[in-house]
């Protein structure tokens, strides 16, 4: 694995440099804060891992196994007693790649209105259902011997990830203490580029970029989806959302949510 990383360092180093830079900024900002506590760190991890991380991972993971997926499309087409032309295979593989941004466009459009109407926490919970379903479809595509499941799965995860980009940074900033609110916003991008790096490493042929493991490589985001679905309910909702929707105005005015986070609304 170390040899493979060394051989692919031109691809991996830019992401690694960005991670180091963001981590350095985050450390400097958080180092000045006395309000940070373990429960805040826990909630930040759950939110970022269950949303921002998945966006970054699904953005980068498709590059490595594309040739393997083209072989899979040919084999499936042959099993249906049809002759796969080069144009057909190219079109289907392009559709698999394009499924993510296609879903992402619609997800980005519904993300903000959805979070304002239903709250950041409930929105992330609901959106992780299609995220988990899409990951599972891609993971099971070889067992079902159908490449259409990959296309549908990519659209579903794209829908969820597009909405994540609108909800996660806002959620992270709104639950953060004022003194580290800027640093909390960095966590979103840090999770994205970390996931990009991990997806590139896992996509190496020495790791999961093989003819037998590539479906699991695509569907690996089912792990953060399940983590968020199980743990998100232990995190508070945004005090700004509480105030704007008058669900608990006194708590929002004092900036106190479940005795965990303290943030002052302007």
C-alpha positions in Angstrom: 0.0 0.0 0.0 2.9 2.4 0.9 4.5 1.6 -2.5 1.2 2.3 -4.3 0.7 5.6 -2.5 4.3 6.6 -3.4 3.6 5.7 -7.1 0.4 7.8 -7.1 1.8 10.7 -5.0 1.1 13.2 -7.8 -2.6 12.6 -7.4 -2.6 12.4 -3.6 -0.2 15.2 -2.6 -2.5 18.1 -3.4 -5.3 16.8 -1.2 -2.8 16.0 1.5 -1.4 19.6 1.4 -4.9 21.0 1.7 -5.7 18.8 4.6 -2.5 19.9 6.4 -3.3 23.6 5.7 -6.9 23.4 6.9 -5.8 21.4 10.0 -3.2 24.0 10.9 -5.8 26.8 10.6 -8.3 24.8 12.7 -5.7 24.2 15.4 -4.7 27.8 15.6 -8.3 29.0 15.9 -9.4 26.3 18.4 -6.3 26.8 20.4 -7.6 30.3 21.4 -10.9 28.9 22.6 -11.8 27.8 26.1 -15.3 26.8 25.3 -14.6 23.7 23.3 -15.7 20.5 25.0 -15.8 16.8 24.1 -19.5 16.8 23.4 -19.1 19.5 20.9 -16.3 17.6 19.2 -18.5 14.5 19.2 -21.4 16.3 17.5 -19.1 17.9 15.0 -17.6 14.6 14.1 -21.0 12.9 13.7 -22.3 15.7 11.4 -19.2 16.1 9.3 -18.6 12.3 9.0 -22.2 11.7 8.1 -22.5 14.4 5.5 -19.4 16.3 4.4 -17.2 13.2 4.4 -19.7 11.3 2.1 -19.7 14.2 -0.4 -15.9 14.2 -0.7 -15.7 10.4 -0.9 -18.3 10.0 -3.6 -16.8 12.9 -5.6 -13.4 11.1 -5.9 -14.2 7.4 -5.7 -15.5 7.1 -9.2 -12.2 7.7 -10.9 -10.3 4.5 -10.1 -12.8 1.8 -11.0 -14.1 3.3 -14.2 -12.4 0.7 -16.4 -13.6 -2.1 -14.2 -17.2 -0.8 -14.5 -16.9 -0.7 -18.3 -15.9 -4.4 -18.3 -18.9 -5.0 -16.0 -21.2 -3.2 -18.5 -19.9 -5.4 -21.3 -20.4 -8.6 -19.4 -23.9 -7.7 -18.3 -24.9 -6.7 -21.9 -23.5 -10.0 -23.2 -25.4 -11.9 -20.5 -28.6 -10.3 -22.0 -27.7 -11.8 -25.4 -26.8 -8.4 -26.8 -23.6 -7.2 -28.4 -22.1 -4.3 -26.4 -20.8 -1.6 -28.8 -18.0 0.7 -27.8 -20.4 3.7 -28.0 -22.9 2.0 -25.7 -20.4 1.1 -23.1 -19.0 4.6 -23.2 -22.4 6.1 -22.9 -23.4 4.0 -19.9 -20.1 4.6 -18.1 -20.5 8.3 -18.7 -24.0 8.2 -17.3 -22.7 6.5 -14.2 -20.2 9.3 -13.7 -22.8 12.0 -14.5 -25.4 10.5 -12.2 -23.7 12.1 -9.2 -23.7 15.7 -10.4 -27.2 15.3 -11.9 -28.6 14.3 -8.5 -26.4 16.9 -6.9 -28.0 19.7 -8.8 -31.5 18.8 -7.4 -30.1 18.1 -4.0 -28.4 21.6 -3.8 -31.7 23.2 -4.8 -33.8 21.5 -2.1 -31.2 21.5 0.7 -31.6 25.0 2.0 -35.5 25.1 1.9 -35.6 21.7 3.4 -33.4 22.6 6.3 -35.3 25.9 7.0 -38.6 24.0 7.0 -37.6 20.9 8.8 -34.5 21.8 10.7 -30.9 20.9 10.0 -30.9 17.7 12.1 -34.0 16.2 10.7 -33.0 17.1 7.2 -29.7 15.3 7.5 -31.4 12.3 8.9 -33.9 12.1 6.1 -31.3 12.7 3.4 -29.1 9.9 4.7 -31.9 7.4 3.8 -31.4 7.8 0.0 -27.7 8.1 0.7 -27.7 4.7 2.4 -30.0 3.2 -0.3 -27.8 4.5 -3.1 -24.7 3.1 -1.5 -26.4 -0.3 -1.0 -27.6 -0.3 -4.7 -24.1 0.2 -6.0 -22.6 -2.4 -3.6 -25.1 -5.0 -4.7 -25.0 -4.3 -8.5 -22.6 -7.1 -9.3 -24.7 -9.6 -7.3 -27.8 -8.5 -9.2 -25.9 -8.5 -12.5 -27.2 -5.1 -13.5 -25.3 -1.9 -14.1 -28.5 0.2 -14.0 -28.4 -0.1 -10.2 -25.1 1.8 -10.2 -26.7 4.6 -12.2 -29.7 4.9 -9.9 -27.4 4.6 -6.9 -25.2 7.4 -8.1 -28.2 9.7 -8.7 -29.4 9.0 -5.1 -26.1 9.7 -3.5 -25.7 12.8 -5.6 -29.1 14.0 -4.5 -28.1 13.6 -0.8 -24.6 15.0 -1.2 -25.9 18.1 -3.1 -28.2 18.8 -0.2 -25.4 18.1 2.3 -23.3 20.9 0.8 -26.1 23.4 1.6 -26.9 22.0 5.1 -23.7 20.7 6.8 -21.7 24.0 6.8 -24.6 25.9 8.2 -25.4 23.3 10.8 -21.7 23.1 12.0 -21.5 26.9 12.2 -24.7 27.4 14.1 -24.0 24.9 16.8 -20.5 26.2 17.4 -19.6 28.7 20.1 -19.0 32.2 18.6 -15.3 32.1 19.3 -14.7 29.1 17.0 -17.6 29.5 14.5 -15.2 30.2 11.7 -13.2 27.1 12.6 -16.4 25.0 12.6 -17.0 26.1 9.0 -13.5 24.8 8.1 -14.5 21.3 9.4 -16.8 20.8 6.4 -14.0 21.4 3.9 -11.5 19.4 5.9 -13.9 16.4 5.9 -14.4 16.8 2.2 -10.7 16.8 1.2 -9.9 14.1 3.7 -12.6 11.9 2.1 -11.2 12.7 -1.3 -7.8 11.5 -0.2 -9.2 8.4 1.4 -11.2 7.6 -1.8 -8.0 7.8 -3.9 -6.1 5.5 -1.6 -8.9 3.0 -1.3 -9.2 3.1 -5.1 -5.7 1.8 -5.7 -5.5 -1.7 -7.1 -3.5 -2.8 -4.1 -6.4 -1.8 -1.8 -10.0 -2.0 -3.2 -9.6 -1.1 -6.8 -9.9 -4.7 -8.0 -12.4 -6.7 -10.1 -14.0 -8.2 -6.9 -13.9 -5.3 -4.5 -14.8 -2.2 -6.6 -18.6 -2.5 -5.9 -17.8 -2.3 -2.2 -15.5 0.6 -2.9 -18.4 2.5 -4.4 -20.8 1.6 -1.6 -18.5 2.2 1.3 -20.4 5.4 2.3 -23.1 3.2 3.8 -20.9 3.2 6.9 -21.0 6.9 7.6 -24.7 6.9 6.6 -25.5 4.3 9.3 -23.3 6.1 11.8 -25.2 9.3 11.3 -28.6 7.6 11.3 -27.8 6.0 14.7 -26.0 8.9 16.4 -27.5 12.1 15.0 -30.4 12.1 17.5 -27.8 12.6 20.3 -26.9 16.0 18.7 -28.9 19.2 19.3 -30.6 21.1 16.5 -29.5 24.6 15.5 -30.5 27.4 18.0 -31.0 29.7 15.0 -33.5 27.2 13.6 -35.3 27.0 17.0 -35.6 30.8 17.1 -36.7 31.3 13.5 -39.4 28.6 13.9 -40.3 29.7 17.5 -40.1 26.1 18.8 -38.3 27.2 21.9 -37.7 30.9 21.8 -36.4 31.3 25.3 -33.7 28.6 24.8 -32.7 30.2 21.5 -32.5 33.7 23.0 -30.2 32.6 25.8 -28.1 30.6 23.3 -28.5 27.4 25.3 -29.4 24.1 23.7 -29.6 21.0 25.8 -26.8 22.3 28.1 -24.2 21.2 25.5 -23.4 24.2 23.3 -23.4 27.9 23.9 -23.8 30.2 21.0 -25.0 33.8 20.8 -27.5 34.7 18.1 -27.0 38.2 16.5 
